[in-house]
């Protein structure tokens, strides 16, 4: 049953079914936005992990969904404490510290702490899809990366920096999976096998001393179907099956998982070459597009500059032409006698004998 009203490509009810098969909750690598109501509720610490536990227990407040209804108060409280610790361990920010702690525990003579062992088992199951067949592994990887990219799209929309693996244009999926397998998955499985071996070895030794492991009869509902299925499997393989603790071959289990992981990693390496070539082609195309846009911009800029220069030249020529016209007009006016004043005409005439004004005297 979905507890979210917003369906997601990876963390959905289908993923939950796959989770229960391996006793796990699928992990998420989510960077909390400070304005997220859920992030504020849990103070930005293991937000989705806290949300998952809280949502599960809210659902179980309905009697029809309360699978723990028959537990005593003490058992209920103990289980809740264990569930919280185990689910919190699926937060990838705790991964390296968890692996370091378990490695240190393996060096101690004391037994392994039960909650820590269960937390490691859940965490290992949580990141185990690289140990599945290629089709399942590839499917879950694609779904997970699409969820990351949707987060990156939202971050870009809000003007926030991209979280790791959330930039759909820059993220190399194949390379990221190779690194995830090398640095996260393989070391976790190695520690898990060593931890399991330390836990069950004393039990196997005790069983061997007592002459074998007592098996409880299968009397629960559906037990006949289980037995029949096991018998068919045994007959098909034609190999006797040992269901005792002594029959557990951890090294073989580890070897089988390692083989599957290595095959998946080789597939990612092949895809990485293709992915790198594709990215390089995209980058070349982007550079060519940018170069073409730059050239077009330069051409437009050059044309605008030339047009401006021509306009300035035309304006200058027009101004000079106007000035020449004015000068020519002024020169023409100064050379035309009809434009001169009467006084100027008289003054300009040659000297002639003129009668002097009569004043009764002679000259």
HELIX and SHEET records of a PDB file:
HELIX    1   1 UNK A   13  UNK A   21  1                                   9    
HELIX    2   2 UNK A   37  UNK A   41  1                                   5    
HELIX    3   3 UNK A   47  UNK A   59  1                                  13    
HELIX    4   4 UNK A   73  UNK A   88  1                                  16    
HELIX    5   5 UNK A   92  UNK A   94  5                                   3    
HELIX    6   6 UNK A   95  UNK A  106  1                                  12    
HELIX    7   7 UNK A  114  UNK A  126  1                                  13    
HELIX    8   8 UNK A  128  UNK A  131  5                                   4    
HELIX    9   9 UNK A  134  UNK A  157  1                                  24    
HELIX   10  10 UNK A  173  UNK A  180  1                                   8    
HELIX   11  11 UNK A  181  UNK A  185  3                                   5    
HELIX   12  12 UNK A  186  UNK A  209  1                                  24    
HELIX   13  13 UNK A  223  UNK A  237  1                                  15    
HELIX   14  14 UNK A  245  UNK A  247  5                                   3    
HELIX   15  15 UNK A  250  UNK A  335  1                                  86    
HELIX   16  16 UNK A  337  UNK A  339  5                                   3    
HELIX   17  17 UNK A  342  UNK A  348  1                                   7    
END                                                                             
